Amino acid sequence: MNVGEVAALAGVTVRTLHHYDRIGLLSPSGRTSSGYRQYAPADLDRLHQVLLYRELGFPLEEVATLLDDPAADPEAHLRRQHRLLRDRLDRTSAMVAAVEKEMEARSMGIALTPEERFEVFGEHDPAQYDAEVEERWGDTDAYAESKRKTAAYSKEDWVRIKAEQEEIGTRFVRAMQSGAAAESAEAMDVAEAHRQSISRWFYACSPEMHAGLGRMYVEDERFTATYEAMAPGLAQYVSTAVQANAARQG
């Protein structure tokens, strides 16, 4: 391939490839009779490695040292790049989660400082389901009521909400581990307490709306993970109990 074709394929400029050639980082394997650069498949492999390291923030001098290390084979480069990319992915994921939590908190009107939100909620911010709630009921009075209520809550209010939700979760776990069926009165009573808690703190949660939430607990892996972290099988148990209670209330 000529230099223009390689530049187009790799998404870099011809000037960049000329620069890599001048500094000995990537020299083409051949030249035409007219002196034009010609790149072989091995050259493209090296360019791919160069661009990966550059994307990871390595200076060109260090990239050249890494690629020309006689002790490093292609698999070693791939393993190193994979590790570095995984590290970057973990850092990026943490940053994305922090930004999303801030967006969710703002959309819910949670009037707390970032330090207070972290202190109170940790990984279980009550705003984490806001997108699903908005998608289902964003144009309803219930959603408007939730935003109005939460905008006025203090740190102490959120501490009480969290404690109440954790207690309900504990009751679900006890019911399941005791052997009580998800459709039993014991489990449905906990589900009703859950519905009443939502109504008290957020919006008037009808049995039909609560049943919709129950289905999401097993249909959306993010919701499922919250309950599965408390006890294996709890997501399905809560979902069944909530829907059974909705039928009982209806």
N, C-alpha and C positions, 0 to 999 in steps of 0.2 A: 504494500500500500504506500502511496505517496504521502507527503506531509499533510496536504490538505484533507485527504481522506481520513487519516488518523485523527487530525484535529476535530473533524466533524463527528467521528465515531466516539471520541473520548469526551467531547464537550469542552475542549480547551482551545486556545488560540494557536495559530501557527507560530506566532512570536514566542509563546511559552515553550513549544517544542524546540524551537531554535535555541532558546536559552538553555534548556536541559541538555542539548547537544554540546553547546559551548562549554558548559561546566563539567561535562563528562558524566552527568547523571543518567542520561538516556541518549545514547548514540545509535543511529540506525545501522542495521547490519550491512546495508549495501548502498550503492550509489548507481545512478544511471550513467551512461556514457557522457551525458551532459552535466553530470555532477549533482543531480537532484537526489534528495534523500529517498531511500526505500526501506520501509519497515517490515520486518519479518514477524511471524506469530510470536516468537520469543520476545521481540521488542515490545509488542503489545502487552504481553504478560508483565513485563517489567514496568511499563507505564501504569498498568492497573495497580501494581504494588505502590508505585510512587504516589499516585493520586490518593490511595487509601491512607498512606502515612501523612500526606499533606492535609487531608481532611481531619485527621486526628491531631493536627497541630504541630507536627514535627517540622523543624527547619530543614531546608534542603540538604545542608551539610550532614545532619544526623541521618536523614533518609539514605543518603549515599553510603554512609558507614554501615547502616543496618543491612542494606541490600547486598553490599559487597563483603559482608562478614563470611569468611570461608567456612565457619562452623555452623552457619544457618542454612538449612535446606528450604525448599519451598513450603513444606509442611510446617516448619518452624515459624516461617513468616505468617502463614495463615493462622496458626495457633496464637501467635502474639497479637495479630490484628483482631482476631475473634475476641480475645480477652479484653483488649483495649476498647473494642466496640461495645462489649457487654458492660464494661465499667461505665462508659459514656451513657449507654442506654439506661442503666440504673440511676445515674445522676439526673438524666433528663426526665425519667419517669417520676422521680421524686419532686422535681421542679414543676412538672405538669400537674401532679397531684396537689401541690401546694397552691398553685394558681387556680386550679379548678375549685378547690375548697374555698378560696377567697371569693371567687365569682359566685359560688353557690350561696355563701353566707351573705354577700351583698344582695343577691336577688331575693333572698328570704327576708332581708331587712334586719339581720341579726346585728344589733347595735353593740358589739363588743370589739375590743382591741384584738389584734392578732394574737397577742400573748394570752389574753383571756380565753379566746376561742381554743387555742391549743391546750391550755390548762384544763378547760372544762370538757372538751370533746375528744381530744386526741385524734384517733383515727375514726371516730364514730360521730362526726358532725351530723346533726339532724337535717341539715340542708342537702345531704348527699343524694337524696331521692327527688330533689326539686324538679329535675328535668322530666322524670317520669310523671310526676304529679301534674306538672304544667301541660305535658302532652295530652294527658287524659282529661284534665279538668281546668285547663288554663283559662277558659272563657266562662267559668262558672262563678257564682257568688261564693262558693266554698273556697276557691283558690284565693279570691280577693280577701276573704276573711282571714285566711292563714297569713297572708302577707301583712295585713293590718295588725293582727295579734302579735306576731313575732317581732315586728318592728319596735314594740314597746317593752319587750322582755329585757330584764337585767341579767347580770351574771348569776345572781342567786336564783332567778326563775329557771335559767337553763340548767343549773345544778339540780334543782328539784325535778325538772323534766327528765334529765338523764337518769337520776336515781329511780324514778318511777318506771321508766322503760326497762332498766336493768332488772328491776324486781319482777316485772311481767315476764321478761325473758327467762329468769330463774324459775318462775312458776311453770312455764312451758316445759323446761328441762325436767323439773321434778315430776310433772305429770307424765311425760313420755317415759322416763326411766322407771316410774312406778308400775308401768305396764298398762296404764289407762289408754284406751283407744282414742284416736284423734277425734272421733265423733262422739265421745263420751261427754256427759254433762260436765265433768271436771275440766276437760280440755276446752270445751265450748265456753265455760265460764271465764277461763283465762282469756280466750279470744275476745269475749265481750268486754272484759276489762281493758284489753288492748284498744278496742274500738272506742270505748268511752274516753280513754286517755287521749287519743287523737282528737276527738271532738272537744275535749276540755281545753287542750293546749293549742290546737291548730285550726281545725275547721269541722263543721258538722259532718261527721263521717257516717253516712247512711250504711245500712247493711250491704247494699249493692256496691257501694264504693269500697267498702272493706273487703268484700269478696274479690273485687278487682285487684286490690293490693295483695291479697292472698295468692292469687294466681301468679303475680309477678315474682313472688318469693321462690318459685320453682322454674319460672320461664326465663328469668334474667340471672346470669351467673353472679353478678355483683351482689344482688339481694340474697341469693342462695348462700354465698360465701359468708355473709354476716351471721346467719343462723348456724351454718355448718361449723363455724369456728367455736360456737358454744357447745355443740354436741352433734356428732354425726347422725344424719337423718332428721335433724330438727326442722330443716326448711320444709320438707314435705309434710311433716307432722303439723307445723303451724299453718301451712297452707290449707290442709284438709280441715283443721279445727276452725279456722276462720270462715271457710266456705260453709261448713256445717252449721256454724253459729248464725251466719247470714240467712241460711234457709230456715233455721229455727226462729229467727227474729221476724222473717217474712210471714 
